[in-house]
């Protein structure tokens, strides 16, 4: 496996772990302050974002080393898959599971913060 693919997969793994960690932290805070239902909603929101990032990374790096057209197609397919996942997961969370909206969205925002932290290069 080439160094580029290894670094890309490592980056995706790091981002997903940081997003999951942020989701767990926010869910813990909601558990202490608001109770179990808010904590579950916050955790679900964070995990929706983390799984979306994992799906994006899996689809993005699936072609491996390839030409520009292939990589562009992979990127567009990865973004489409991620947004399809977000739409379906939010539908299930709100319409079927009746999770609390505010904690769920706060959990999603916290996981997105984990995404930005994961992309930073700290030396």
C-alpha positions in Angstrom: 0.0 0.0 0.0 1.4 3.4 -0.9 2.3 6.0 1.7 -0.4 8.3 0.4 -3.2 5.8 1.1 -1.8 4.9 4.5 -1.7 8.5 5.5 -5.2 9.1 4.2 -6.7 6.2 6.0 -4.8 7.2 9.2 -6.3 10.7 8.9 -9.8 9.3 8.5 -9.3 7.0 11.5 -8.0 9.9 13.6 -10.9 12.2 12.6 -13.5 9.5 13.3 -11.9 8.8 16.7 -11.8 12.5 17.7 -15.4 12.9 16.6 -16.5 10.0 18.6 -14.6 11.3 21.6 -16.2 14.7 21.3 -19.6 13.0 21.1 -18.9 11.1 24.3 -17.8 14.2 26.1 -20.9 16.1 25.1 -23.2 13.2 25.9 -21.5 12.9 29.4 -22.2 16.6 30.0 -25.8 16.2 29.0 -26.1 13.1 31.1 -25.1 15.1 34.2 -27.0 18.2 33.4 -30.2 17.1 31.6 -30.6 13.4 32.0 -30.5 10.2 29.9 -32.7 11.2 27.0 -30.7 14.4 26.3 -27.5 12.4 26.6 -28.7 9.8 24.2 -29.7 12.4 21.7 -26.3 14.2 21.9 -24.5 10.9 21.5 -26.7 10.0 18.5 -25.9 13.3 16.9 -22.2 12.9 17.4 -22.2 9.4 16.1 -24.2 10.4 13.0 -21.4 12.8 12.1 -18.7 10.3 12.9 -20.2 7.6 10.8 -20.7 10.1 8.0 -17.0 10.9 8.1 -16.1 7.2 8.1 -18.4 6.6 5.1 -16.8 9.6 3.3 -13.3 8.4 4.0 -14.0 4.8 3.0 -15.6 5.9 -0.3 -13.0 8.6 -1.0 -10.0 6.3 -0.7 -11.6 3.3 -2.3 -10.0 3.8 -5.8 -6.5 4.1 -4.3 -3.9 5.7 -6.5 -5.8 6.8 -9.7 -6.2 9.5 -12.2 -7.8 12.9 -11.6 -11.2 11.9 -13.2 -11.4 8.8 -11.0 -10.5 10.6 -7.9 -13.0 13.4 -8.6 -15.8 10.8 -9.2 -14.8 9.2 -5.9 -15.0 12.5 -4.0 -18.4 13.4 -5.4 -19.7 9.9 -4.7 -18.3 10.1 -1.1 -20.0 13.5 -0.5 -23.2 12.2 -1.9 -23.0 9.1 0.3 -22.3 11.2 3.4 -25.3 13.5 2.7 -27.6 10.6 2.0 -26.5 9.1 5.3 -27.1 12.4 7.1 -30.6 12.7 5.7 -31.6 9.2 6.5 -30.1 9.3 10.0 -31.7 12.6 10.9 -35.1 11.3 9.6 -34.8 8.3 11.8 -33.6 10.3 14.8 -36.3 12.9 14.6 -39.3 11.2 13.0 -38.9 7.6 14.3 -37.0 7.8 17.6 -38.3 11.2 18.6 -34.9 12.3 20.0 -34.6 15.8 21.5 -33.5 18.2 18.7 -31.3 20.6 20.7 -29.0 18.0 22.2 -28.8 16.1 19.0 -27.7 19.2 17.0 -25.2 20.2 19.8 -23.8 16.6 19.6 -23.5 17.0 15.8 -21.7 20.4 16.2 -19.3 19.0 18.8 -18.4 16.1 16.5 -17.8 18.6 13.7 -15.4 20.3 16.1 -13.6 17.0 16.4 -13.3 16.9 12.6 -11.6 20.3 12.5 -9.2 19.3 15.3 -8.4 16.1 13.5 -7.4 18.0 10.4 -4.9 20.3 12.2 -1.3 19.4 12.1 0.2 20.0 15.5 3.9 19.9 15.7 
